[in-house]
């Protein structure tokens, strides 16, 4: 391989993890996960975290070190800025061992933050966040999303109403600065034209096509229920993890929480999981194809 670091991206269930492990074995590499949900402890089945073991402060998947997974409490938030900091440290450690960093995951915004840097926005304000969170609880998430649509229509188009953490952050930035989140990003993009890249990357996108991806998603959702996603969620709740915690706000978990409350049947739960995952994969495909310069591979071996 050339001196550019491989970056394997694509929608959920497209086969990124498997290809990343193959690359790491073939090219003397270690994997750095680009996933905002696999960072959480206790949540493995529902995040499709690769099964591994911690040995000497490194998470191993087989004989491959797998970084930035399984280390954060579900009650803690995780941001793009934190990802960039930890990823830079991991790059240094991996290269110091004479190995190649291989990036794998579907949280494209995190990778873009690593490659391009982050807009210099204001830090979080706990009081403002709490006010917005309580407002969402009282009036509902669509209400908060409607507020965002009035102050920053472009951000509202890009952020789903149920991604409450991103909605709150966008509203928080506007309240603190009077400037929409999208304006901060636009100004940052202008500054990027003068930025000298720190690393070189080769982006490889996996996209097996809608029909095959749908089949994989249906299979994955069914397997998650068989493998214990319901029990995993129940155990986290019993351990004191709030249902509105960052960890349990990820794809699928709010549906499991509703099921545990008796809101709908198990058959309906599976339908909802498939529906939500397909919608999420659609958003991922659109984001990657409009936000990053990816070399796409549609010849993906069926999983």
Buried (B, 14 or more C-beta within 10 A) or exposed (E): EEEEBBBBBBBBBBBBBBBBBBBBEEEEBBBBBBBBBBBBBBBBBBBBBBEBEEEEEEBBBEEBBBBBBBBBEBBBBBBBEBBBEBBBEBBEBBEEEEBBBBBBBBBBBBBBBBBBBBBEBEEBBEEBBEBBBEBBEEEEBEEBBEBBBEBBEBBBEBBBBBBBBBBBBBBBBBBBEEBBBBBBBEEBEEEEEEEEEEEEBBBBBBBBEEEBBBBBBBEBBEEBBEEBBBEBBBEBBEEEBEBEBBBBBBBBBBBBBBBBEEEEEEEEBBBBBBEBBBEBBEBBBEBBEEEBEBEBBEEBEEE
